[in-house]
Amino acid sequence: MTLHVGLPHVLVVAALLFCCGLVCAITRRNAIGLLMGVELILNAANINFVAFSHYLTGHIDGHVMALFGIILAAAEASVALAIVLAIFQTFHTIDTAETTTLRN
């Protein structure tokens, strides 16, 4: 008996990863947890790019798009962590509910 992993299997894994990221991004009040949820969503999109590229076209286009997605995620993480550090220096917390008010 051989196990064949097809496109639907990979899409289910990507959908589960996307759902976990969405739940994490919506329910977390902590800025770091919110960023982790966004990273999970971007990783789910990268899995979809690679899966469709591999199973449908056989070309490398999806892999290149996934590479750009990884570069985008790295840039987003560095900018977001810089913003989180600036918020922490100003408000002394990274709770997103407490940082919604503007200061004078």
BABA-732640 format. One record per residue: z, y, x of N, C-alpha, C in turn. Coordinates in Angstrom, 3 decimals, padded with zeros to 6 digits. Example, Ala and Ser with C-alpha at 12.3 -4.5 7.8 and 13.67 -1.06 7.14 Angstrom:
BABA-732640
n.Z;n.Y;n.X;ca.Z;ca.Y;ca.X;c.Z;c.Y;c.X
007.800;-005.690;013.190;007.800;-004.500;012.300;007.800;-003.300;013.200
007.080;-002.250;012.850;007.140;-001.060;013.670;007.870;000.030;012.900
//
This chain:
BABA-732640
n.Z;n.Y;n.X;ca.Z;ca.Y;ca.X;c.Z;c.Y;c.X
000.000;-001.158;000.841;000.000;000.000;000.000;000.000;001.239;000.901
-000.964;002.112;000.677;-001.039;003.337;001.456;-000.683;004.522;000.570
-000.084;005.472;001.167;000.299;006.684;000.462;-000.711;007.772;000.793
-001.370;008.275;-000.231;-002.356;009.331;-000.039;-001.805;010.631;-000.608
-001.692;011.633;000.239;-001.217;012.945;-000.196;-002.440;013.798;-000.502
-002.576;014.158;-001.753;-003.723;014.948;-002.178;-003.350;016.395;-002.453
-004.340;017.127;-002.946;-004.142;018.540;-003.250;-003.058;018.775;-004.302
-002.985;017.987;-005.374;-001.913;018.239;-006.347;-000.508;018.094;-005.774
-000.319;017.168;-004.850;000.999;016.991;-004.236;001.396;018.231;-003.433
000.445;018.747;-002.683;000.735;019.926;-001.865;000.977;021.142;-002.752
000.212;021.260;-003.835;000.394;022.390;-004.746;001.743;022.334;-005.451
002.227;021.139;-005.751;003.555;021.008;-006.355;004.633;021.457;-005.374
004.497;021.072;-004.118;005.463;021.496;-003.101;005.434;023.017;-002.952
004.231;023.606;-002.917;004.121;025.056;-002.801;004.689;025.751;-004.031
004.477;025.184;-005.209;005.024;025.779;-006.435;006.547;025.711;-006.439
007.117;024.610;-005.982;008.579;024.498;-005.894;009.149;025.497;-004.889
008.460;025.664;-003.769;008.894;026.628;-002.769;008.801;028.049;-003.315
007.733;028.329;-004.061;007.570;029.645;-004.678;008.680;029.903;-005.696
008.989;028.900;-006.507;010.050;029.052;-007.513;011.411;029.268;-006.852
011.683;028.537;-005.789;012.943;028.741;-005.063;013.016;030.155;-004.488
011.912;030.634;-003.929;011.875;031.991;-003.403;012.031;033.031;-004.482
011.421;032.804;-005.642;011.525;033.746;-006.751;012.956;033.813;-007.276
013.576;032.658;-007.432;014.970;032.625;-007.887;015.876;033.312;-006.869
015.628;033.065;-005.612;016.432;033.682;-004.557;016.239;035.194;-004.546
015.021;035.658;-004.706;014.751;037.093;-004.683;015.315;037.798;-005.913
015.351;037.126;-007.046;015.828;037.758;-008.271;017.356;037.747;-008.362
017.984;036.665;-007.947;019.423;036.514;-008.172;020.297;037.078;-007.068
019.782;037.268;-005.884;020.618;037.725;-004.768;020.846;039.226;-004.839
022.086;039.628;-004.632;022.401;041.040;-004.524;022.457;041.454;-003.066
022.543;040.492;-002.191;022.585;040.752;-000.766;021.165;041.007;-000.266
020.982;042.011;000.581;019.648;042.353;001.068;019.053;041.245;001.935
019.869;040.553;002.690;019.372;039.463;003.533;018.886;038.303;002.663
019.614;037.970;001.617;019.176;036.928;000.686;017.880;037.299;-000.007
017.735;038.566;-000.341;016.502;039.050;-000.945;015.328;038.878;000.001
015.525;039.196;001.269;014.465;039.025;002.267;014.109;037.552;002.455
015.105;036.680;002.392;014.824;035.250;002.525;013.977;034.758;001.365
014.239;035.266;000.167;013.427;034.902;-000.988;011.979;035.351;-000.837
011.788;036.551;-000.320;010.422;037.051;-000.102;009.706;036.204;000.948
010.411;035.807;001.982;009.807;034.947;003.014;009.403;033.587;002.434
010.217;033.033;001.548;009.852;031.760;000.907;008.591;031.910;000.058
008.469;033.024;-000.631;007.279;033.272;-001.442;006.044;033.391;-000.559
006.155;034.096;000.555;005.018;034.206;001.475;004.652;032.851;002.086
005.647;032.026;002.380;005.359;030.694;002.918;004.670;029.806;001.892
005.033;029.951;000.624;004.352;029.196;-000.428;002.886;029.610;-000.525
002.623;030.896;-000.392;001.231;031.364;-000.406;000.465;030.821;000.797
001.099;030.764;001.958;000.438;030.211;003.144;000.117;028.729;002.967
001.017;027.987;002.351;000.753;026.570;002.092;-000.445;026.417;001.166
-000.545;027.281;000.156;-001.697;027.227;-000.741;-002.997;027.537;-000.012
-002.985;028.549;000.869;-004.177;028.875;001.641;-004.657;027.676;002.448
-003.745;027.037;003.152;-004.111;025.905;004.006;-004.544;024.706;003.173
-003.862;024.449;002.064;-004.200;023.294;001.224;-005.585;023.440;000.614
-005.882;024.601;000.047;-007.204;024.800;-000.541;-008.291;024.770;000.521
-007.983;025.305;001.681;-008.964;025.274;002.767;-009.239;023.850;003.218
-008.205;023.045;003.310;-008.372;021.676;003.806;-009.032;020.760;002.777
-008.561;020.830;001.538;-009.013;019.868;000.542;-010.307;020.272;-000.165
-010.602;021.555;-000.255;-011.776;021.951;-001.020;-012.966;022.335;-000.158
-012.757;023.120;000.874;-013.900;023.603;001.642;-014.073;022.888;002.974
-013.000;022.544;003.616;-013.094;021.912;004.923;-013.331;022.907;006.040
-013.401;024.194;005.699;-013.584;025.227;006.719;-012.231;025.743;007.180
-012.271;026.610;008.151;-011.040;027.115;008.739;-010.603;028.440;008.110
-011.271;028.893;007.065;-010.973;030.190;006.460;-009.529;030.283;005.960
-009.043;029.265;005.304;-007.675;029.279;004.801;-006.646;029.298;005.905
-006.954;028.648;007.011;-006.033;028.645;008.138;-005.921;030.044;008.750
-007.040;030.741;008.803;-007.025;032.111;009.318;-006.226;033.017;008.381
-006.407;032.838;007.076;-005.636;033.624;006.120;-004.143;033.312;006.244
-003.797;032.056;006.467;-002.389;031.691;006.658;-001.836;032.329;007.928
-002.649;032.405;008.965;-002.227;033.063;010.199;-001.954;034.542;009.953
-002.827;035.187;009.192;-002.577;036.585;008.833;-001.317;036.713;007.973
-001.083;035.740;007.113;000.135;035.746;006.301;001.386;035.629;007.150
001.334;034.799;008.191;002.476;034.652;009.102;002.711;035.940;009.877
001.622;036.586;010.305;001.743;037.866;011.009;002.331;038.921;010.077
001.868;038.935;008.834;002.403;039.874;007.847;003.885;039.621;007.593
004.278;038.357;007.513;005.685;038.021;007.279;006.558;038.459;008.452
006.057;038.309;009.665;006.824;038.737;010.839;006.988;040.260;010.855
005.916;040.980;010.541;005.999;042.440;010.504;006.918;042.896;009.376
006.819;042.243;008.228;007.673;042.588;007.088;009.134;042.326;007.411
009.413;041.242;008.077;010.798;040.918;008.413;011.382;041.929;009.394
010.608;042.343;010.371;011.140;043.301;011.349;011.381;044.663;010.713
010.458;045.132;009.881;010.654;046.425;009.216;011.799;046.343;008.220
011.866;045.264;007.466;012.923;045.121;006.463;014.294;045.026;007.115
014.403;044.326;008.223;015.703;044.243;008.903;016.108;045.594;009.480
015.146;046.380;009.934;015.462;047.732;010.395;015.969;048.588;009.237
015.361;048.448;008.064;015.819;049.183;006.886;017.214;048.723;006.482
017.457;047.417;006.523;018.784;046.889;006.176;019.837;047.421;007.140
019.521;047.489;008.425;020.479;048.036;009.390;020.745;049.513;009.133
019.716;050.266;008.777;019.910;051.683;008.457;020.756;051.843;007.199
020.523;051.010;006.202;021.342;051.056;004.978;022.791;050.689;005.293
022.983;049.704;006.154;024.351;049.311;006.504;025.080;050.430;007.243
024.376;051.137;008.119;025.009;052.251;008.825;025.372;053.383;007.876
024.575;053.571;006.828;024.833;054.662;005.894;025.893;054.300;004.861
025.751;053.149;004.223;026.611;052.775;003.099;027.731;051.806;003.479
027.689;051.238;004.677;028.665;050.242;005.148;028.685;048.989;004.272
027.558;048.671;003.664;027.388;047.444;002.894;025.902;047.140;002.816
025.577;045.865;002.588;024.176;045.503;002.367;023.957;045.003;000.947
024.922;045.304;000.078;024.794;044.968;-001.330;023.798;045.929;-001.972
022.744;045.389;-002.558;021.682;046.239;-003.090;022.116;047.014;-004.325
023.115;046.549;-005.057;023.571;047.253;-006.253;024.297;048.545;-005.891
024.954;048.572;-004.761;025.718;049.759;-004.356;024.865;050.790;-003.636
023.656;050.455;-003.258;022.812;051.392;-002.501;021.738;052.021;-003.365
021.868;051.974;-004.675;020.836;052.525;-005.535;021.018;054.021;-005.783
022.180;054.558;-005.471;022.409;055.978;-005.701;021.995;056.785;-004.481
021.488;057.979;-004.713;021.119;058.866;-003.630;022.340;059.687;-003.213
022.423;059.946;-001.947;023.544;060.747;-001.451;023.080;062.178;-001.275
024.028;063.100;-001.316;023.713;064.533;-001.122;023.449;064.838;000.324
//
